[in-house]
Amino acid sequence: MAAISFEEIMFTIMSATQDTFKSYMNIDLLAGKVEKKVEPVDSDVTGIVGIAGDRVGYIIIATDKLSAQFVAKELLMVDEADDECIRDAMGELANNIAGAFKTKYHAQYGSVALGLPLVVSGQLRAISEPPDPSDQASSINVQCKGVTIPFKTADGSISLTVMVYI
């Protein structure tokens, strides 16, 4: 089996994210500067999908509530997006992006399995960071190895961050 580089994974995730938004919602996303680490992110809604197989890790999609509501309305074709719609849409979004990644990865490099999407809320911070005692909000500790890819629409109506730890 050919070795896969992290750059290949990164570009696969970028295209999977952009293709998912274009295919399912007819939305063009612009990718920002890629950071080769998982950055702390303020997030109202986070979708997480585990990856298993020849490579093991996570695909994490984090966004603010307004962007999540916009995605939920577009993806689920509803007029209003309540918390349940947002959870469903973010789970579906994470699953679709991970599924596109799985399809490409499997075709080129072999076996890949995906976990069920998990949708949570709270601040994401690196596991090595000490908690802020003044912050009473919940937080989620994540591994600090991987990449962080910010995305947004040209008009700024959607802003999200995709993190990959593999």
Buried (B, 14 or more C-beta within 10 A) or exposed (E): EEEBEBEBBBBBBBBBBBBBBEEBBEBEBEBEEBBEEBBBBEBBBBBBBBBEBBBEBBBBBBBBBEBBBBBBBBBEEEEEBEEEBBBBBBBBBBBBBBBBBBEBBBEEBEEBEBBEBBBBBBBBBBEEEEEEEEEEEEBBBBBBEBBBBBBBBEEEEBBBBBBBBB
